[in-house]
Amino acid sequence: MRCPFCGHNDTQVKDSRPTEDNSAIRRRRSCPECGARWTTFERVQLRELTILKKNDKKETFDRDKLARSIKISLQKRPVDPDQVERIVNSIQRRLESLGENEVPSKVIGGMVMDVLADLDKVAYVRFASVYRNFREAKDFEDFVGTLSEE
């Protein structure tokens, strides 16, 4: 692996261990050239997933993008960052187990909505506002009204 700091091609693995949920291997690496240290994660990828967007464009599944959107929804909420990682791992495994190489973005959004509805109602509303494209305050009122009824 190339050093992300100096670009040297020959880096060394100093330590390897599984993550807490055993979904990845955590590797501590160092560069003999500049002395920098960093961590990498190695995950199993069962299949290459392509996301079908609402505008009919296709995009390669990006777990970091999924994690970012969930983290934005959970910003300043009392949720452990490790829990976000477990949520992303769970959603990715569910998507891979669908057996399809192309998955509509609506399916992923629905999975995230289901998880956030149980985890944190504020994050659920935040994510829904983007996912369902709320345009005005009335959209929020209507959505929150449906939450109150449940």
C-alpha positions in Angstrom: 0.0 0.0 0.0 1.2 3.5 -0.8 1.9 5.9 2.0 -0.9 8.6 2.1 1.6 11.2 3.4 4.7 10.8 1.2 3.6 8.4 -1.5 6.3 5.8 -0.8 5.2 2.4 -2.2 6.6 0.0 0.4 4.7 0.4 3.7 4.6 -2.0 6.6 1.8 -3.6 8.6 2.6 -3.2 12.3 -0.6 -4.8 13.8 -3.7 -6.6 12.5 -6.8 -7.4 14.4 -10.5 -7.8 13.8 -12.9 -5.0 14.5 -15.3 -5.4 17.5 -18.1 -6.7 15.3 -15.8 -8.9 13.3 -16.9 -7.3 10.0 -13.5 -6.0 9.1 -9.7 -6.3 9.8 -8.1 -3.2 11.3 -4.5 -2.8 10.3 -2.0 -0.3 11.8 0.5 0.6 9.1 3.7 2.7 9.0 5.9 4.1 6.3 9.7 3.4 6.7 10.4 6.4 4.5 8.7 9.3 6.4 7.7 7.4 9.6 4.0 8.2 9.4 1.5 5.8 11.0 -2.2 5.3 9.9 -5.0 2.8 10.1 -6.7 0.9 7.3 -9.7 -1.4 7.3 -10.2 -4.4 5.1 -13.7 -5.6 4.5 -15.3 -8.4 2.6 -17.1 -7.3 -0.5 -19.5 -10.0 -1.7 -20.5 -8.3 -4.9 -20.1 -5.0 -6.8 -23.2 -3.0 -6.2 -24.6 -0.3 -8.5 -27.1 2.2 -7.3 -30.0 3.2 -9.7 -30.7 6.9 -8.9 -34.1 8.6 -9.2 -32.9 10.3 -12.4 -32.0 6.9 -14.0 -28.2 7.5 -13.5 -26.1 4.6 -12.2 -23.5 5.0 -9.5 -21.2 2.6 -7.7 -22.2 1.9 -4.1 -20.2 4.1 -1.8 -20.3 3.0 1.9 -18.6 6.2 2.9 -21.3 8.3 1.3 -23.9 6.2 3.2 -22.0 6.7 6.5 -21.7 10.4 5.9 -25.5 10.8 5.3 -26.3 8.9 8.4 -23.8 10.9 10.5 -25.2 14.1 9.2 -28.7 13.0 10.4 -27.3 12.0 13.7 -25.2 15.2 14.2 -25.4 16.4 17.9 -27.5 13.4 18.8 -26.6 11.0 21.6 -25.5 8.1 19.3 -22.2 6.3 19.5 -20.0 6.6 16.3 -19.4 2.8 16.5 -23.2 2.3 16.2 -23.2 4.2 12.9 -20.5 1.8 11.6 -22.6 -1.1 12.7 -25.6 0.4 10.9 -23.7 0.9 7.7 -22.3 -2.7 7.9 -25.7 -4.0 8.4 -27.2 -2.1 5.5 -24.3 -3.1 3.2 -24.7 -6.8 4.1 -28.5 -6.6 3.5 -27.9 -5.0 0.1 -25.4 -7.6 -0.9 -27.7 -10.4 0.2 -30.5 -9.2 -2.0 -28.7 -11.0 -4.8 -29.0 -8.0 -7.2 -26.1 -6.1 -8.7 -28.3 -3.0 -9.3 -30.3 -1.6 -6.4 -32.6 1.4 -6.6 -31.6 4.3 -4.3 -35.1 4.1 -2.9 -34.3 0.7 -1.3 -31.3 2.1 0.5 -33.2 5.2 1.6 -36.0 2.9 3.0 -33.4 0.8 4.9 -31.9 3.9 6.4 -35.3 5.3 7.3 -36.3 2.1 9.1 -33.1 2.1 11.2 -33.3 5.8 12.1 -37.0 5.5 13.0 -36.1 3.0 15.7 -32.8 4.7 16.7 -33.6 8.4 17.0 -36.7 10.3 15.9 -34.9 13.6 15.3 -32.4 11.9 13.0 -35.3 10.2 11.3 -37.0 13.5 10.6 -33.7 15.1 9.4 -33.0 12.2 7.0 -36.6 12.2 5.8 -36.4 15.9 5.0 -33.7 15.2 2.5 -34.8 11.8 1.3 -38.4 12.9 0.7 -37.3 16.3 -0.6 -39.3 18.5 1.8 -39.8 21.9 0.2 -41.6 23.9 2.8 -42.5 23.9 6.5 -45.9 22.3 5.8 -44.0 19.2 4.6 -42.3 18.9 8.0 -45.6 19.5 9.8 -47.3 16.7 7.8 -44.5 14.3 8.4 -44.1 15.0 12.1 -47.9 14.7 12.3 -47.7 11.2 11.0 -45.1 10.4 13.6 -47.4 11.6 16.4 -50.2 9.4 15.1 -48.0 6.3 15.2 
